Amino acid sequence: MWIILGLVLGIVVGHTAPSFAVKIKPLADAFLRMISSLVTPLIFSTLVVGIAAHGDDLATVGRLAIKALIYFEIVSTLAILLGLLMVNAVKPGRGTHIQSKDIVPAANGTITWDGELFKIIPKSFFQAAAEGEVLQIVFCALMFAIGLCRVPSRPVRQVMISFLHSLSETMFKVTGLVMNYAPIGIGCSIAATVGKNGLKVLISLGKLVGTLYGTLAIFIIVVLIPIMLIAKIPVKLFFRTVWQPFLLAFTTASSESALPKAMENLEQQMGIPKKIVGFVIPTGYSFNLDGTSLYLSLAAIFCAQATNTHLPVGKQIVLMLTLMLTSKGVAAIPRASFVVLAAALGNFDIPSDALSLILGVDAFMDMARTGVNVMGN
C-alpha cells in the first residue's frame, strides 16, 4: 500500500513540479546504494547454503538428486531464454529514453575467451566483492560450497553451514529494513523520472508488466504443460493440486508461505512419496525459480532498452549465463530478486536509473513470478 502511495505521489510531483522533482533524485539514489550493498553477502551466503546444505542429501538420494538438479537447470534456463526472446521481440523499454548520469563504456563488440574467463575467476574474493563482480562472487561461492561438501567431519562442516545460514537469514532481515525505505525511494525516483522525461515513461512500465504476465503464461503453456504430458502427469489433477499453493504465493508474493500446503497436497492428492517431496521441493526453492529467472532476463533487457544501452547478442548470452547462476541464490521472499537484478545491471554497464523505475511496479510483477516459481517446483 505504501509503495503504491509513493508511486502515485511521485507521478503527481513529477508532473506538477518537474524542476523540484529532479532535485530530489539523490533520495532515490540512496535507496539504490543500499540495495547494492546487500549483493555480496546475500548471494554468497544463499548460494553456499543452497549447495552445501544438500551435500548429504545428494549422496543419499543419488539418482533422484541428479535428475532433479538437471531438470531444474534446463527449465530455469529455458525460462531465461524465453524472457530474452520476448523482451527483444516486444521491446517494452523502447522509446522511454531515460537520461542517465552514469557513464557507460561503449561496447566494442569484441568478446575473447580469455577476457570472459577472467571475468569469472577473480584475483581476490574481496576485490570482486568490493567491485560488485557477480560472476566472480558466484565462482567463489561455488568453489567454497564444493570444498565445504568435501570436508569429512560433519560437525565441522555444520558449523560453517550454520554460520552462513545465519548470515543469509540476517541479510534477508536487512533487506526488509532497506525495503521499508522503498516508498520514499520509489516516490522520489518516479518523480525525478517523470519530471525529466514526462508521463510517457508510464506507458513503458505498463508494457513491461503486460510483457511479463504474457511471457509467464506462454512459459506455462509451451514449457510446463508439455513437460507434464511427456512425464505422463495428469494435467487437471496437477492444477487442482497446485491451485491453493499458487494462490498463497501469488497473494503474498512469497514462495515460503506456500511451502507447507504444496508439500501436503503433493503427498495427499497426488500420492508422491514423502522422501521425494521432502527433497525436491525444498531444493527447488533454491535452484528452480522459473518465474524469477524469466523476470530477471526480461527486466535486465528492459533497463538496457530504456537507457539506450546497446547489448549485442554475445553480451546477452553472457548475461543469460550470469542470471542462470545468480538466480539460484535468490531467496523465496518478496523482492529479493531485485538485489540480484541490481547486481546484474552493474556487471553489464547498464545504468541504474531504470532500476528504480521498475521498483515502482515490482510488487505487481513479484506476485506473478512467485506464483510461477511455486508451480514450477
C-alpha positions as CSV (number, residue, x, y, z in Angstrom):
1,M,0.0,0.0,0.0
2,W,2.8,2.5,0.9
3,I,4.7,1.6,-2.3
4,I,1.6,2.3,-4.4
5,L,1.1,5.6,-2.5
6,G,4.7,6.6,-3.1
7,L,4.3,5.7,-6.8
8,V,1.2,7.9,-7.1
9,L,2.7,10.8,-5.2
10,G,5.9,10.6,-7.3
11,I,3.9,10.8,-10.5
12,V,1.9,13.8,-9.3
13,V,5.0,15.7,-8.1
14,G,7.0,14.9,-11.2
15,H,4.2,16.1,-13.4
16,T,3.3,19.3,-11.5
17,A,6.7,20.3,-10.2
18,P,9.3,18.8,-12.6
19,S,12.2,21.1,-11.6
20,F,11.7,20.2,-7.9
21,A,11.3,16.5,-8.7
22,V,14.7,16.3,-10.4
23,K,16.4,17.8,-7.4
24,I,15.1,15.0,-5.0
25,K,16.6,12.2,-7.1
26,P,19.5,11.8,-4.6
27,L,17.0,10.3,-2.2
28,A,16.3,7.7,-4.8
29,D,20.0,7.1,-5.4
30,A,20.4,6.5,-1.7
31,F,18.0,3.6,-2.0
32,L,19.9,2.0,-4.9
33,R,23.1,2.3,-2.9
34,M,21.6,0.4,0.0
35,I,20.4,-2.3,-2.4
36,S,23.8,-2.6,-3.9
37,S,25.5,-3.0,-0.5
38,L,23.4,-6.2,0.1
39,V,24.6,-8.0,-3.0
40,T,27.8,-9.8,-1.9
41,P,26.7,-11.2,1.5
42,L,23.3,-12.2,0.2
43,I,24.4,-14.0,-3.0
44,F,27.4,-15.7,-1.4
45,S,25.6,-17.0,1.7
46,T,22.5,-18.2,0.0
47,L,24.4,-20.0,-2.8
48,V,26.8,-21.8,-0.4
49,V,24.0,-22.8,1.9
50,G,21.8,-23.9,-1.0
51,I,24.5,-26.3,-2.3
52,A,26.4,-27.4,0.9
53,A,23.2,-27.9,3.0
54,H,22.1,-30.6,0.5
55,G,25.5,-32.3,0.4
56,D,24.3,-35.3,2.4
57,D,21.0,-35.4,0.5
58,L,22.8,-35.7,-2.8
59,A,24.7,-38.8,-1.6
60,T,21.6,-40.3,0.0
61,V,19.0,-39.7,-2.7
62,G,21.5,-40.3,-5.5
63,R,19.9,-40.6,-9.0
64,L,16.8,-38.6,-7.9
65,A,19.1,-35.7,-6.9
66,I,20.9,-35.8,-10.2
67,K,17.7,-35.9,-12.2
68,A,16.1,-33.1,-10.2
69,L,19.1,-30.8,-10.5
70,I,19.4,-31.4,-14.2
71,Y,15.7,-30.7,-14.6
72,F,16.0,-27.5,-12.5
73,E,18.9,-26.2,-14.6
74,I,17.3,-27.0,-18.0
75,V,13.9,-25.5,-17.2
76,S,15.2,-22.3,-15.5
77,T,17.5,-21.8,-18.5
78,L,14.5,-22.1,-20.8
79,A,12.7,-19.5,-18.7
80,I,15.6,-17.1,-19.0
81,L,15.9,-17.7,-22.8
82,L,12.1,-17.2,-23.2
83,G,12.4,-13.9,-21.3
84,L,15.2,-12.7,-23.5
85,L,13.3,-13.6,-26.7
86,M,10.1,-11.9,-25.6
87,V,11.7,-8.7,-24.4
88,N,13.7,-8.4,-27.6
89,A,10.6,-9.0,-29.7
90,V,8.2,-6.7,-27.8
91,K,10.8,-4.1,-26.8
92,P,8.8,-2.6,-23.9
93,G,11.6,-0.2,-23.0
94,R,11.9,1.3,-26.5
95,G,11.0,5.0,-26.7
96,T,11.5,5.6,-23.0
97,H,14.8,7.4,-23.4
98,I,15.7,7.7,-19.7
99,Q,18.6,10.1,-19.5
100,S,21.4,8.9,-17.2
101,K,24.3,10.5,-15.4
102,D,26.1,7.2,-15.4
103,I,29.0,6.9,-17.9
104,V,28.6,3.7,-19.8
105,P,31.6,2.5,-21.8
106,A,30.9,2.0,-25.5
107,A,30.6,-1.7,-26.4
108,N,33.3,-2.6,-28.9
109,G,31.6,-5.9,-29.7
110,T,34.8,-7.9,-29.2
111,I,34.5,-10.9,-26.9
112,T,37.6,-13.0,-26.3
113,W,37.6,-16.4,-24.5
114,D,40.3,-15.3,-22.1
115,G,38.6,-12.0,-21.4
116,E,35.4,-13.8,-20.4
117,L,37.3,-16.4,-18.4
118,F,38.9,-13.7,-16.3
119,K,35.6,-12.1,-15.7
120,I,34.7,-15.3,-13.9
121,I,37.9,-16.0,-12.0
122,P,38.8,-13.2,-9.6
123,K,42.3,-12.2,-8.4
124,S,40.7,-11.8,-4.9
125,F,37.3,-12.5,-3.5
126,F,37.4,-9.2,-1.6
127,Q,38.2,-7.3,-4.8
128,A,35.3,-9.0,-6.5
129,A,33.1,-8.2,-3.6
130,A,34.2,-4.5,-3.5
131,E,33.7,-4.1,-7.2
132,G,30.4,-6.0,-7.3
133,E,31.6,-8.6,-9.9
134,V,28.7,-11.0,-9.6
135,L,30.1,-13.8,-11.7
136,Q,33.3,-13.8,-9.7
137,I,31.3,-13.8,-6.4
138,V,29.3,-16.8,-7.8
139,F,32.5,-18.6,-8.7
140,C,34.0,-18.1,-5.2
141,A,30.7,-19.3,-3.7
142,L,30.6,-22.4,-5.9
143,M,34.2,-23.3,-5.1
144,F,33.6,-22.7,-1.4
145,A,30.4,-24.8,-1.3
146,I,32.1,-27.7,-3.1
147,G,35.1,-27.6,-0.8
148,L,32.7,-27.5,2.2
149,C,30.9,-30.6,0.9
150,R,34.2,-32.4,0.8
151,V,35.0,-31.7,4.5
152,P,34.8,-35.2,6.0
153,S,33.8,-34.1,9.5
154,R,30.1,-33.4,9.6
155,P,30.3,-31.3,12.9
156,V,33.0,-29.1,11.4
157,R,31.0,-28.7,8.1
158,Q,27.8,-27.9,10.0
159,V,29.4,-25.1,11.9
160,M,30.2,-23.2,8.7
161,I,26.8,-24.0,7.2
162,S,25.1,-22.8,10.3
163,F,27.1,-19.5,10.2
164,L,26.3,-18.9,6.6
165,H,22.7,-19.8,7.1
166,S,22.6,-17.2,10.0
167,L,24.2,-14.7,7.7
168,S,21.7,-15.3,4.9
169,E,18.8,-15.0,7.3
170,T,20.2,-11.8,8.8
171,M,20.7,-10.4,5.3
172,F,17.1,-11.1,4.5
173,K,16.1,-9.1,7.6
174,V,18.4,-6.3,6.5
175,T,16.8,-6.4,3.0
176,G,13.5,-6.0,4.8
177,L,14.8,-2.9,6.6
178,V,16.0,-1.4,3.3
179,M,12.6,-2.1,1.7
180,N,11.0,0.0,4.4
181,Y,12.6,2.9,2.7
182,A,11.2,1.8,-0.7
183,P,8.1,4.0,-0.7
184,I,10.4,7.1,-0.4
185,G,13.0,5.8,-2.8
186,I,10.3,4.9,-5.4
187,G,8.4,8.1,-5.0
188,C,11.5,10.2,-5.5
189,S,12.7,8.1,-8.4
190,I,9.4,8.2,-10.2
191,A,9.1,11.9,-9.6
192,A,12.6,12.6,-11.0
193,T,12.0,10.3,-13.9
194,V,8.6,11.9,-14.8
195,G,10.0,15.4,-14.2
196,K,12.8,14.8,-16.6
197,N,11.2,12.6,-19.3
198,G,7.4,13.2,-19.0
199,L,4.4,10.9,-18.4
200,K,5.4,8.8,-21.4
201,V,7.6,6.6,-19.2
202,L,4.5,5.2,-17.6
203,I,3.5,3.6,-20.9
204,S,6.7,1.6,-21.0
205,L,6.0,0.4,-17.4
206,G,2.6,-0.8,-18.4
207,K,4.2,-2.6,-21.4
208,L,6.8,-4.2,-19.1
209,V,4.1,-5.6,-16.7
210,G,2.0,-6.8,-19.6
211,T,5.0,-8.5,-21.2
212,L,5.9,-10.3,-18.0
213,Y,2.4,-11.6,-17.4
214,G,2.1,-12.7,-21.0
215,T,5.5,-14.3,-21.1
216,L,4.8,-16.2,-17.9
217,A,1.6,-17.5,-19.4
218,I,3.4,-18.6,-22.5
219,F,6.0,-20.3,-20.4
220,I,3.3,-22.4,-18.6
221,I,1.7,-23.3,-21.9
222,V,4.8,-24.1,-24.1
223,V,7.2,-25.4,-21.4
224,L,5.5,-26.7,-18.2
225,I,2.4,-28.3,-19.8
226,P,4.4,-30.2,-22.5
227,I,6.7,-31.5,-19.7
228,M,3.7,-32.7,-17.8
229,L,2.4,-34.5,-20.9
230,I,5.8,-36.1,-21.6
231,A,6.1,-37.2,-18.0
232,K,2.5,-38.5,-18.1
233,I,1.4,-36.3,-15.2
234,P,-2.4,-35.8,-15.2
235,V,-2.7,-32.1,-16.1
236,K,-6.1,-31.5,-14.5
237,L,-5.1,-33.2,-11.2
238,F,-1.8,-31.2,-11.2
239,F,-3.6,-27.8,-11.5
240,R,-6.2,-28.9,-8.8
241,T,-3.3,-29.8,-6.5
242,V,-1.2,-26.7,-7.1
243,W,-4.1,-24.2,-7.2
244,Q,-4.1,-23.4,-3.4
245,P,-0.3,-23.1,-3.1
246,F,-0.3,-20.9,-6.2
247,L,-2.9,-18.5,-4.8
248,L,-1.0,-18.3,-1.5
249,A,2.2,-17.5,-3.3
250,F,0.5,-15.0,-5.7
251,T,-1.3,-13.0,-3.0
252,T,1.6,-12.9,-0.5
253,A,4.5,-12.7,-3.1
254,S,6.3,-15.3,-1.0
255,S,7.0,-18.9,-2.0
256,E,7.7,-19.7,1.6
257,S,4.1,-19.1,2.6
258,A,3.0,-21.8,0.1
259,L,5.6,-24.4,1.1
260,P,3.7,-26.4,3.7
261,K,0.5,-26.6,1.6
262,A,2.4,-27.5,-1.5
263,M,4.1,-30.4,0.2
264,E,0.9,-31.6,1.8
265,N,-1.1,-31.5,-1.4
266,L,1.6,-33.3,-3.4
267,E,1.7,-36.1,-0.8
268,Q,-2.0,-36.5,-0.2
269,Q,-3.6,-35.6,-3.5
270,M,-1.0,-36.8,-6.0
271,G,0.4,-39.6,-3.8
272,I,4.0,-38.7,-4.2
273,P,6.3,-40.4,-1.6
274,K,7.3,-38.2,1.3
275,K,11.0,-38.8,0.6
276,I,10.8,-37.4,-2.9
277,V,8.7,-34.4,-1.9
278,G,10.9,-33.7,1.1
279,F,14.0,-33.4,-1.2
280,V,12.7,-32.0,-4.4
281,I,10.5,-29.1,-3.1
282,P,13.0,-27.5,-0.6
283,T,15.9,-28.0,-3.1
284,G,13.8,-26.4,-5.8
285,Y,13.2,-23.3,-3.7
286,S,17.0,-22.6,-4.2
287,F,17.5,-24.0,-7.7
288,N,14.2,-23.9,-9.5
289,L,12.9,-20.4,-9.6
290,D,11.4,-20.4,-13.1
291,G,9.3,-17.2,-12.7
292,T,12.2,-15.3,-11.1
293,S,14.7,-16.4,-13.8
294,L,12.3,-15.2,-16.6
295,Y,11.7,-11.9,-14.8
296,L,15.4,-11.2,-14.3
297,S,16.3,-11.6,-18.0
298,L,13.2,-9.6,-19.1
299,A,13.8,-6.8,-16.6
300,A,17.6,-6.5,-17.3
301,I,17.0,-6.0,-21.1
302,F,14.1,-3.6,-20.4
303,C,16.6,-1.4,-18.4
304,A,19.0,-1.6,-21.3
305,Q,16.3,-0.5,-23.8
306,A,15.0,2.3,-21.5
307,T,18.5,3.8,-21.1
308,N,19.5,3.3,-24.8
309,T,22.3,0.8,-23.8
310,H,23.1,-1.5,-26.7
311,L,23.7,-5.1,-25.7
312,P,25.0,-7.3,-28.6
313,V,24.0,-10.9,-28.9
314,G,27.3,-12.0,-27.3
315,K,26.7,-9.9,-24.2
316,Q,23.1,-11.1,-23.9
317,I,24.4,-14.7,-23.9
318,V,26.8,-13.9,-21.1
319,L,24.0,-12.1,-19.3
320,M,21.9,-15.3,-19.6
321,L,24.7,-17.4,-18.2
322,T,25.2,-14.9,-15.3
323,L,21.5,-14.9,-14.5
324,M,21.4,-18.7,-14.8
325,L,23.9,-18.8,-11.9
326,T,22.9,-15.8,-9.7
327,S,19.1,-16.7,-9.8
328,K,20.0,-19.9,-7.9
329,G,20.8,-17.8,-4.9
330,V,17.6,-15.8,-4.8
331,A,15.5,-16.4,-1.7
332,A,11.8,-17.1,-1.8
333,I,10.9,-13.9,-0.1
334,P,9.3,-10.7,-1.5
335,R,11.5,-8.7,-3.8
336,A,14.8,-10.5,-3.0
337,S,15.4,-10.9,-6.7
338,F,15.6,-7.1,-7.1
339,V,19.0,-7.3,-5.4
340,V,20.3,-9.8,-8.0
341,L,18.9,-7.6,-10.8
342,A,20.7,-4.6,-9.4
343,A,24.0,-6.6,-9.4
344,A,23.5,-7.8,-13.0
345,L,22.9,-4.3,-14.3
346,G,26.1,-3.0,-12.8
347,N,28.0,-6.0,-14.1
348,F,27.0,-5.2,-17.7
349,D,27.4,-1.4,-17.7
350,I,23.6,-0.8,-17.7
351,P,22.7,2.5,-16.0
352,S,20.7,2.0,-12.8
353,D,18.3,4.8,-13.5
354,A,15.7,2.4,-14.9
355,L,16.0,0.1,-11.9
356,S,14.2,2.4,-9.5
357,L,11.5,2.9,-12.2
358,I,10.9,-0.8,-12.3
359,L,10.6,-1.0,-8.5
360,G,7.5,1.1,-8.7
361,V,5.6,-1.8,-10.3
362,D,7.8,-4.6,-9.0
363,A,5.1,-5.6,-6.4
364,F,2.7,-6.5,-9.2
365,M,5.4,-8.4,-11.1
366,D,6.6,-10.2,-7.9
367,M,3.1,-11.7,-7.4
368,A,3.1,-13.3,-10.9
369,R,6.7,-14.6,-10.9
370,T,6.3,-16.0,-7.3
371,G,3.2,-17.9,-8.4
372,V,5.1,-19.4,-11.3
373,N,8.0,-20.3,-9.0
374,V,5.7,-22.5,-6.9
375,M,4.0,-24.0,-10.0
376,G,7.4,-24.9,-11.5
377,N,8.5,-26.6,-8.3
